[in-house]
Amino acid sequence: MSRSFADLTHEVLDLEDEQREELVGMLLKSLDQVDEIERAWMEEAMRRYEAIRSGRARTLAHEDVVARLEARFG
């Protein structure tokens, strides 16, 4: 008898954090469709996140970015 997706999801969410983390890793490895470009973007996103989190980079508000672009390019 097969379980429904909802039942399986509920069961997975009840696992300990370490078990869920291991399961996520196994599921990601099983996805052969994940190509190198997507993997590279994920690595870049993680590098950027870490740079912001560590203080090596700073963020700008959307309004400030738009104002700078309008001032520069009209």
C-alpha positions in Angstrom: 0.0 0.0 0.0 1.6 3.3 -1.1 1.5 6.4 1.1 0.2 9.7 -0.2 2.5 12.6 -0.7 0.9 14.5 2.2 1.5 11.5 4.5 5.1 11.2 3.4 5.7 14.9 3.7 4.3 14.9 7.3 6.5 11.9 8.2 9.6 13.6 6.7 8.9 16.8 8.6 8.8 14.8 11.8 12.4 13.6 11.4 15.2 15.0 13.4 17.1 18.0 11.7 20.1 15.8 10.9 18.0 13.2 9.3 16.2 15.7 7.2 19.5 17.3 6.1 20.8 13.9 5.1 17.6 13.2 3.2 17.8 16.5 1.3 21.4 15.7 0.3 20.3 12.3 -1.0 17.4 13.8 -2.9 19.5 16.5 -4.5 22.1 13.9 -5.6 19.3 11.9 -7.2 18.3 14.8 -9.4 20.4 14.2 -12.5 18.8 17.2 -14.2 20.7 19.7 -12.0 23.2 21.1 -14.5 26.5 22.8 -14.0 25.1 26.3 -14.6 22.5 25.9 -11.9 25.1 24.5 -9.6 27.4 27.5 -10.3 24.7 30.0 -9.6 23.9 28.3 -6.3 27.6 28.5 -5.4 27.7 32.2 -6.4 24.5 32.9 -4.3 26.1 31.2 -1.3 29.3 33.2 -1.8 27.3 36.5 -1.9 25.2 35.5 1.1 28.3 34.8 3.1 29.9 38.1 2.0 26.9 40.0 3.2 26.5 38.0 6.4 30.2 38.4 7.3 30.2 42.2 6.6 32.6 42.0 3.6 29.8 43.3 1.3 26.8 45.6 2.0 23.4 45.8 0.5 21.6 48.8 -0.9 17.9 49.6 -0.8 16.1 49.2 -4.1 15.1 52.9 -4.0 18.8 53.9 -3.7 19.8 51.7 -6.7 17.0 53.2 -8.9 17.9 56.7 -7.9 21.6 56.1 -8.7 20.7 54.6 -12.1 18.3 57.5 -13.0 20.9 60.0 -12.0 23.5 58.4 -14.1 21.5 57.4 -17.2 18.4 59.6 -17.0 
